[in-house]
Amino acid sequence: MTRKELAGRRAFLKAVAAGSGSLATAGQICAQGEKLSQDPLRVKTPHFLPRAKRVIFMFMTGGVSHVDSFDPKPRLFGDHGKTVKIDNWQGKYGDYNFYFKTPDWRFRPGGKCGTYVSDLFPHTREIVDELCVIRSMSSDHTNHYEASLGMHTGSFTFARPSLGAWVSYGLGTENINLPPFMVVAPKAPYAGTQTWGSDFLPAAYQGTRVLPGRNPVANVTPLVQPRELQALELQELQRLNRLHLAQRNHDSSLAARIRSFTTAFGMEEAAPEAFDLSHESSATLDLYGLQSGEHEGFGWQCLMARRLAERGVRFIELIDVGSSANWDAHGDMATHRPLARNVDQPIAGLVRDLKQRGMLDDTLVVWTTEFGRTPYHQDPKAKGREHHHQCFSSWLAGGGVKPGFVYGATDDHGIDVVEDRVHVHDFHATILHLMGLDHEKLTYRYAGRDFRLTDVHGHVVREVFA
């Protein structure tokens, strides 16, 4: 387009948008082009004073073995090969005789708190003074799909809005130029995109996926015309869209779609800057185990999580691998080793980086998986472990939780919870509470009833609060 044509187009748009003035940022467009009450991503007041402003949620796909990572069982070493009778096998009740399998890694105390973590996670063990380890997690389902869906949405059977979508709905965004909920994932986990979907919540609250690589957000392209001109075009588009919205009784899905144009406009400038690591120091890259110029790997994902958190993204999820070649170690527990090596140093680096920047106090870091793995096997010579939803381990850091603390316990062999069970619903209720949201009051009217993340369940685990 020639300069003369651009000038004419600019003059036309200014005339159409007469009285509104020239707009240059997405924030101005939102403020002047929409009523605040109609913006689904406006900042909202929490139910009470939050301990955390944002969440970084790390999900290890496939089922990390609790008895090989964060739940030490000395008796399991000594009882290898001995028989055990259980009454619940993969969700089926009866009398079953199996064989104990020894852990593949030794446990050692870490930090000043002395919390035991296995040699599978040596870097994470070094930062255990910052962690609140929950050894009494439990889930409702033994299959990957349902358990992954449940961990993300609170529903083990039907698609429902994800945790990140509920947080976005409850609190809105601190940065109008970036989505409030972003998912950095090379591949989708079991249950696919439903794990970051918004389901019946307006589409504005669903996760925006970032693919590790040179072009993390494929649809965000460099500007091909002057910023002012594009802003004027968007302003006029929003005027027409508001008329369209008013004729359709302010439909929430349509409002979310209209709002997405404003977010996309802001992202054209904000996203390239957020994903540009050229100004990160060598010391920072080393902290995450990154080489200069790298654009993939869990180290890159973790560093991106810190950068997005700095820029006001409310909920950031990191998924380490997809639904293949993951932690599902049926055949051989040795497959845990490269997976742990991939995430261990970046996780420790992220926690250290947040702390040294003064961000850990108001950032809730969550590490979890969908379920654990059995301490026993049908085959006395087996090298792997099966699915185990009765108990597993997760941990929290920062954001108002007790550092260097262990909550809950399983029995001597890690078969079931014996102290302070934390169901997935309790886990979600606790995360929401730390964000200033009451899980019983955070509801959305759909199909004639009020829905919430925790359905009719969930208790806040206040004992983990600092």
C-alpha positions in Angstrom: 0.0 0.0 0.0 1.4 3.4 -1.0 1.8 6.3 1.4 -1.0 8.2 -0.3 -3.3 5.2 0.0 -2.4 4.8 3.7 -3.1 8.4 4.3 -6.5 8.2 2.6 -7.4 5.0 4.6 -6.3 6.7 7.8 -8.4 9.8 7.1 -11.5 7.7 6.3 -11.2 5.6 9.5 -10.7 8.8 11.6 -13.8 10.2 10.1 -15.8 7.0 10.9 -14.5 7.0 14.4 -15.1 10.7 14.9 -15.2 11.7 18.5 -13.3 8.7 19.8 -9.8 9.9 18.9 -6.8 8.0 17.7 -6.1 4.8 19.6 -2.8 3.2 20.0 -3.0 0.3 22.5 -5.3 -2.5 23.3 -5.9 -1.1 26.7 -7.3 2.2 25.2 -9.4 0.3 22.8 -10.9 -1.8 25.6 -11.5 1.2 27.8 -13.0 3.5 25.2 -14.5 0.9 22.8 -16.3 -1.3 25.4 -18.2 -0.7 28.6 -16.1 -2.2 31.3 -19.0 -4.3 32.6 -19.1 -6.0 29.2 -15.4 -7.0 29.2 -15.2 -10.6 30.4 -11.5 -10.2 31.3 -11.8 -7.1 33.4 -9.9 -7.2 36.8 -12.3 -8.6 39.4 -12.2 -8.3 43.2 -11.4 -11.6 44.9 -13.6 -12.9 47.7 -11.0 -12.1 50.3 -7.3 -11.0 50.5 -5.3 -13.5 48.3 -2.0 -15.0 49.3 -1.0 -15.4 45.7 -1.5 -13.3 42.6 -0.7 -16.0 40.0 -0.3 -19.7 39.5 2.4 -21.7 37.7 0.9 -25.2 37.4 3.3 -28.0 36.3 1.7 -31.2 35.1 3.7 -34.4 34.7 1.8 -36.6 32.2 1.4 -40.3 32.8 1.6 -40.9 36.6 4.8 -40.3 38.5 5.6 -43.0 41.0 5.2 -41.5 44.5 7.3 -44.3 46.1 10.2 -43.5 43.7 10.0 -39.7 44.2 8.5 -37.9 47.2 7.1 -40.6 49.5 10.0 -42.7 51.0 9.1 -46.2 52.1 12.1 -48.0 53.8 10.0 -51.1 54.3 9.4 -51.4 50.6 13.1 -51.9 50.1 13.2 -54.7 52.6 10.0 -56.4 51.5 10.8 -56.7 47.8 9.3 -59.9 46.4 7.1 -60.6 49.4 3.4 -61.1 48.8 0.7 -58.6 49.7 -3.1 -59.0 49.6 -5.1 -56.0 48.4 -8.8 -55.5 47.9 -8.8 -52.8 45.1 -7.0 -53.4 41.9 -7.3 -50.7 39.2 -10.7 -49.8 40.6 -12.0 -53.4 40.8 -12.8 -54.7 44.3 -11.9 -58.3 45.4 -9.1 -60.3 46.9 -5.8 -60.0 45.0 -2.3 -61.4 45.8 0.6 -59.4 44.4 4.3 -58.9 45.0 6.0 -55.9 46.5 8.5 -54.1 44.2 11.5 -52.2 45.6 11.9 -48.5 44.7 14.5 -47.9 41.9 16.1 -44.9 43.6 17.3 -44.2 47.1 15.9 -41.4 49.2 18.0 -38.8 51.0 17.2 -35.7 53.2 17.3 -32.3 51.6 17.8 -28.8 52.9 17.5 -27.7 56.5 14.0 -29.2 56.8 15.4 -32.7 56.0 12.4 -33.7 53.8 13.3 -36.9 52.0 13.3 -36.8 48.2 14.7 -39.6 46.0 17.8 -39.5 43.8 15.4 -39.2 40.8 15.0 -35.5 41.6 18.4 -34.3 43.0 18.0 -30.7 42.0 14.5 -30.5 43.4 15.8 -32.0 46.6 18.2 -29.0 46.9 15.2 -26.6 47.0 13.0 -28.7 49.3 13.1 -26.0 52.0 10.8 -24.0 49.7 8.4 -26.9 49.1 5.2 -28.0 50.8 5.0 -31.7 49.9 1.6 -33.4 50.0 2.0 -37.2 50.3 -1.7 -37.9 50.8 -3.2 -37.0 47.4 -6.0 -39.3 46.1 -8.0 -39.4 42.9 -11.3 -41.1 41.8 -10.1 -42.8 38.6 -7.3 -45.2 37.6 -7.4 -44.4 33.8 -5.2 -41.7 32.3 -8.0 -39.9 30.5 -10.4 -39.6 33.4 -7.7 -38.9 36.0 -6.1 -36.2 33.9 -9.5 -34.6 33.2 -10.3 -34.8 36.9 -7.0 -33.1 37.9 -7.6 -30.3 35.5 -11.4 -29.8 35.7 -12.6 -31.5 38.9 -14.8 -33.8 36.7 -13.7 -37.3 36.0 -16.4 -38.2 33.5 -17.5 -35.1 31.6 -15.7 -32.1 30.2 -16.0 -29.1 32.5 -14.1 -25.8 32.7 -10.5 -26.2 33.7 -8.9 -24.8 36.9 -7.1 -22.1 34.9 -10.4 -21.1 33.2 -12.1 -20.8 36.7 -9.2 -18.6 38.0 -9.4 -16.4 34.9 -13.2 -16.2 35.3 -12.9 -15.3 39.0 -10.1 -12.7 38.7 -9.7 -11.5 35.2 -6.4 -10.3 33.8 -3.7 -8.0 35.0 -2.4 -7.4 31.4 -4.9 -6.7 28.8 -2.3 -7.4 26.0 -1.9 -11.1 27.0 -4.4 -13.8 27.8 -5.0 -14.5 31.5 -4.5 -18.3 31.0 -1.6 -19.6 29.0 -0.5 -23.3 28.5 3.1 -24.0 27.4 3.0 -27.5 26.0 4.8 -29.4 23.2 1.9 -31.8 23.1 -1.5 -32.2 24.7 -1.8 -34.6 27.7 -4.4 -37.3 28.1 -7.9 -35.8 27.7 -6.4 -33.4 25.2 -7.4 -29.7 24.9 -10.2 -30.3 27.4 -7.5 -29.9 30.1 -7.3 -26.2 29.4 -10.8 -25.6 28.0 -13.5 -23.3 29.3 -16.4 -25.6 28.4 -19.6 -23.7 29.5 -17.7 -20.7 30.7 -17.2 -18.0 28.0 -14.5 -18.8 25.6 -12.4 -15.8 26.8 -11.4 -17.9 29.8 -9.9 -20.9 28.0 -6.2 -21.4 27.9 -4.1 -20.1 25.0 -1.6 -22.7 24.0 2.0 -21.9 23.4 4.1 -24.3 21.4 7.8 -24.4 22.3 9.8 -23.4 19.2 10.9 -20.4 17.2 7.2 -19.3 16.7 5.5 -20.1 20.0 2.1 -18.4 19.1 1.7 -19.3 15.4 -1.2 -16.9 14.7 0.6 -13.8 16.1 2.5 -12.3 13.1 4.5 -9.1 12.9 2.6 -6.0 12.0 2.3 -5.3 8.3 0.7 -1.8 8.6 1.1 1.2 10.9 0.0 0.6 14.5 -2.2 3.6 14.5 -4.1 2.5 11.4 -4.6 -1.0 12.8 -6.0 0.6 16.0 -8.4 2.7 14.1 -9.6 -0.3 12.1 -10.1 -2.3 15.3 -12.0 0.6 16.9 -14.5 0.7 14.1 -14.8 -3.1 14.1 -15.5 -3.0 17.8 -18.2 -0.4 17.3 -20.0 -2.6 14.8 -19.5 -5.7 17.0 -21.1 -3.9 20.0 -24.2 -3.2 17.9 -24.2 -6.8 16.8 -23.8 -7.9 20.5 -26.7 -5.7 21.7 -29.0 -7.3 19.1 -28.2 -10.7 20.6 -28.9 -9.9 24.2 -25.2 -9.6 25.0 -24.5 -13.3 24.4 -21.4 -14.3 26.5 -19.8 -16.4 23.8 -20.1 -13.6 21.3 -18.8 -11.1 23.9 -15.8 -13.4 24.4 -15.2 -13.6 20.6 -15.3 -9.8 20.3 -12.9 -9.5 23.2 -10.4 -11.9 21.5 -9.8 -9.3 18.8 -8.6 -6.8 21.4 -6.3 -9.4 23.0 -4.9 -10.4 19.6 -4.2 -6.8 18.8 -2.3 -6.4 22.1 -0.4 -9.7 21.6 1.1 -8.5 18.3 3.4 -6.3 20.4 3.4 -8.0 23.8 3.9 -11.7 22.8 7.1 -11.2 20.7 8.6 -9.3 23.5 7.6 -11.9 26.1 9.1 -14.7 24.1 12.3 -12.9 23.3 15.1 -14.4 25.6 17.9 -12.4 24.0 18.2 -10.1 27.1 18.3 -13.0 29.6 21.7 -13.3 31.2 23.9 -16.4 30.8 23.6 -17.0 34.5 19.8 -17.1 34.2 20.0 -19.5 31.2 22.4 -21.7 33.2 19.9 -21.8 36.1 17.3 -23.4 33.9 19.8 -25.6 32.1 19.3 -23.7 28.8 21.8 -23.0 26.0 21.7 -19.6 24.3 19.3 -19.8 21.3 17.3 -22.8 22.6 13.6 -22.6 22.0 12.4 -25.9 23.3 12.6 -28.2 26.3 11.2 -27.9 29.8 13.9 -25.4 30.7 12.6 -23.1 28.1 9.0 -23.7 29.3 10.0 -22.9 32.9 11.8 -19.7 31.9 8.8 -18.7 29.8 6.5 -19.3 32.8 8.6 -16.8 34.9 8.5 -14.2 32.0 4.7 -14.6 31.5 4.2 -14.3 35.3 6.2 -11.1 35.3 4.0 -9.7 32.6 0.7 -10.3 34.5 -0.5 -13.7 33.1 -2.7 -15.0 35.8 -2.5 -18.8 35.3 0.4 -20.5 33.5 0.4 -24.3 32.9 3.5 -26.2 31.9 2.9 -29.7 30.5 6.2 -31.7 30.2 5.3 -34.3 27.5 2.2 -35.4 25.7 0.3 -38.7 25.8 3.2 -40.8 24.4 6.6 -41.6 25.9 5.5 -40.2 29.3 5.7 -41.3 33.0 3.4 -44.3 32.3 6.1 -46.8 33.4 4.3 -50.2 33.0 7.3 -51.9 31.5 10.3 -50.5 33.2 10.7 -47.8 35.9 14.0 -46.8 34.2 11.9 -44.7 31.8 11.4 -42.3 34.7 15.1 -41.4 34.6 15.3 -39.4 31.4 11.9 -37.8 32.1 13.1 -36.6 35.5 16.4 -35.4 34.0 14.3 -33.3 31.6 12.4 -31.4 34.3 14.4 -31.6 37.5 16.9 -28.7 37.0 14.4 -26.4 35.3 11.9 -26.8 38.1 14.6 -26.0 40.7 15.8 -23.1 38.6 12.3 -21.7 38.3 11.7 -21.8 42.1 15.2 -20.2 42.7 14.6 -17.5 40.0 11.2 -16.6 41.4 12.6 -16.3 44.9 15.6 -14.2 43.9 13.3 -11.8 42.0 11.0 -11.4 45.0 8.2 -13.2 43.1 7.9 -16.5 45.0 5.9 -14.9 47.9 2.9 -14.1 45.6 3.4 -16.8 43.0 1.9 -20.2 43.8 3.9 -23.0 42.1 2.1 -26.3 41.8 3.7 -29.7 40.8 1.5 -32.6 40.2 0.6 -35.7 38.1 -2.7 -37.5 37.6 -2.0 -40.4 40.0 0.8 -42.5 41.4 2.1 -46.0 40.7 1.6 -49.3 42.5 4.1 -50.4 45.1 3.4 -53.9 44.0 3.0 -55.9 40.8 1.3 -59.2 39.6 4.7 -60.4 38.4 7.4 -60.9 41.0 10.1 -60.1 38.4 8.4 -57.0 37.0 10.5 -53.9 36.4 7.5 -51.5 36.0 4.5 -50.3 38.0 0.8 -50.0 37.3 -1.6 -47.1 37.8 -2.4 -46.2 41.4 -5.1 -43.6 42.1 -5.5 -44.4 45.9 -2.6 -42.2 46.8 0.2 -40.2 45.2 2.3 -37.1 45.9 2.2 -33.4 44.8 3.8 -30.3 46.1 3.2 -26.6 46.3 5.7 -23.7 46.7 5.4 -20.0 47.4 2.1 -18.2 47.3 1.3 -18.5 51.0 2.1 -22.2 51.8 4.4 -23.5 54.5 7.9 -24.0 53.2 9.9 -27.1 54.1 6.7 -28.8 55.2 5.3 -32.3 54.6 1.5 -32.9 54.9 -0.3 -36.2 55.0 1.0 -39.7 55.0 0.5 -43.1 53.4 1.0 -46.5 55.0 4.3 -48.3 55.3 4.3 -49.4 51.7 2.5 -46.5 50.0 -0.7 -48.4 49.2 -3.2 -46.0 50.8 -3.6 -42.8 52.7 -3.5 -43.2 56.5 -3.3 -39.5 57.5 -4.9 -36.3 56.2 -6.2 -37.4 52.8 -6.2 -34.6 50.1 -8.6 -35.4 47.4 -8.3 -33.7 44.0 -11.3 -31.5 45.0 -9.5 -30.5 48.2 -6.4 -29.7 46.2 -8.5 -27.4 43.9 -10.3 -25.7 46.8 -6.9 -25.0 48.4 -5.4 -23.5 45.3 -8.5 -21.3 44.7 -8.4 -20.1 48.4 -4.7 -19.1 48.1 -5.8 -17.0 45.1 -8.5 -15.3 47.2 -11.4 -17.3 45.8 -14.0 -19.2 47.8 -14.5 -22.4 45.9 -18.2 -22.6 47.1 -18.9 -19.0 45.9 -17.1 -19.2 42.6 -20.0 -20.4 40.6 -21.5 -20.0 37.1 -25.1 -20.5 36.1 -25.5 -23.0 33.3 -28.3 -25.3 32.2 -30.5 -24.3 35.1 -28.0 -24.8 38.0 -25.0 -23.2 39.5 -21.7 -25.1 38.7 -18.4 -24.8 40.5 -14.9 -26.3 40.0 -15.3 -28.6 43.1 -19.0 -29.5 42.3 -20.5 -30.3 45.7 -17.2 -31.4 47.3 -13.9 -30.0 48.5 -12.4 -28.7 51.7 -9.6 -26.1 52.0 -6.5 -27.7 53.5 -5.6 -24.8 55.8 -2.9 -26.7 57.5 -0.6 -26.1 54.6 -0.9 -22.3 54.8 2.1 -20.4 56.2 
